[in-house]
Amino acid sequence: MNATAGAIATYNFAYLDEQTKRMIRRAILKGIAIPGYQVPFASREMPMPYGWGTGGVQVTASILGPDDTLKVIDQGADDTTNAISIRKFFQKTAGVATTTRTGDATVIQTRHRIPETPLKSGQVLVYQVPIPEPLRFLEPRETETRKMHALEEYGLMHVKLYEDIARNGHIATTYAYPVKVEGRYVMDPSPTPKFDNPKMHMSPALQLFGAGREKRIYAIPPFTRVVSLDFEDHPFTVQDFGRPCALCGAEHVYLDEVILDDAGGRMFICSDTDHCEERREAGHAGEMLAGEAAQ
Amino acid sequence: MSEAEHLAGGLADPVFDAQSAFRAVMAAMAEPGTVHAPGRLAGPPAPLSAVAATILTTLCDADTPVWLDPALAASEAVTAWIAFHAGSPVTANPVEAHFAFVTDPAAMPAFDGFGLGSHEYPDRSTTIVLQVAGFDGGEPLTLAGPGIETTRTFAPSPMPRNFTTQWAANQARFPRGVDLVLAGPDAVACLPRYTRLVPTED
């Protein structure tokens, strides 16, 4: 009824109908009021398959307005299939401005990464979540996991981490690493690498999580304590790649391995494409670029 | 009242006005004690305030039973307006209300008379919308907890009786409890259940 100019006339703004938006908006407010608790919601069929971010898309569609600037990333990259198709979806159905610059975005929908550029107050980070229940692979019954959350009974999660240590000598969980939110709920941060866990702690930005197939929404308000589970003698640590990005020379960022040939040649580059581009524009160069310049 | 009176005063542009109102409430809920303007407001019959009515049409519909305080429930114009613009069933039982609307916070029932949710489903609780006169004229409240980097002070008024005692009990119930949305004359602020009150330093 209210499609903006240029949007598809037969769809409502941002695709979802208003009653669905109200239902999701109520779930988002409850999620914010109970940080880390998974609020059930009546997830809708979206014009993309489950696993392509339908939960995140529904959350984004419910908060997005004509003044927003949207950024969509997939594993840190703005230019991969999932990111491009979701960005185009909202360009088409909401007509909103889009960007790849982390600093310019008001709403950032992400699949499995938190941008390297620190987020600001007022920004909203929307995560696409496949399995919202951190206890699901330890206890398949929803009735039981719900009771475990109610009773704050998280011993099983510590046993799981302990078994990691017993088998591997260290906590071998590297992604979807469980966190405790504000000392109460154990939460799955979605399959982000554990490298990103510390960025969730006391973030000035609002973090919203949407799981479409599993029909759950949860949230972390700004400036909330988010602590990765660990043991006194096996404290939580993040990955260290031991080398800078091959393109922009950034250190202490999350790197992707890129295979260069079939003779073992490879390089490690920033997973956050925007961060890498901005650094290169600012004149930083990693060993691959420096090598090219020398030739 | 004339028969068509309740047809007027809805959101002028339901899609975009509701979106900007929701973003104001979301920002206020995420950072307790901050004050946000919801944008263009609805024009409801008194004693329902414009901001409270905007929140009502933004968040309530046929799926959400609402509880109205005696002043609102007694107004036929208000109940007709809510029925037309939101279609929400009005409940006399505050425990089953998803939203409660209160014009006179000083005379409202205690928080524990509303829906508090269960330990398994703490989200099944009542969100109480209080109409307040402003955010700086009352007893200063110093807030701490998620959404607040250190502490934040604001002074909404009027507030419910024995507010600090009632709120401490509500906060101690976490994750169960009610959430408050304070509807001022032209802006909203929120007190979600996790927000702690700390003694104000003089």
Interface residues (C-beta under 8 A of the other chain):
Chain A: M1 N2 N12 F13 E18 Q19 K21 R22 M23 R25 R26 A27 I28 L29 K30 G31 I32 A33 I34 P35 Y37 V39 P40 S62 I63 L64 G65 P66 G122 R146 K147 H149 A150 L151 E182 R184 Y185 M202 P204 L206 A219 I220 P221 P222 F223 T224 R225
Chain B: D13 P14 V15 F16 A18 Q19 S20 F22 R23 V25 M26 A27 M29 A30 E31 T58 L59 C60 D61 D63 T64 H98 S118 H119 E120 Y121 P122 D123 S125 T127 G145 P146 G147 I148 E149 F174 P175 D179 P192 R193 Y194
